């Protein structure tokens, strides 16, 4: 009767699936960049707060 094309992404239209994947890929990339920036900021803040003058060892 009707032919069905197999779709590995789980459903939806062929055009809609690729745009959804593109949006998800962009969102993941932005999220990763934001998390890396936050980690760098935390590390930078920790480095500056931990720097104390060295005490003389006797």
Protein Blocks (a to p, Z undefined) as FASTA:
>chain_A
ZZcdddfkopajfklmmmmmmmmmmmmmmmmmmmmmmmmmmmmmmmmmmpccddddZZ
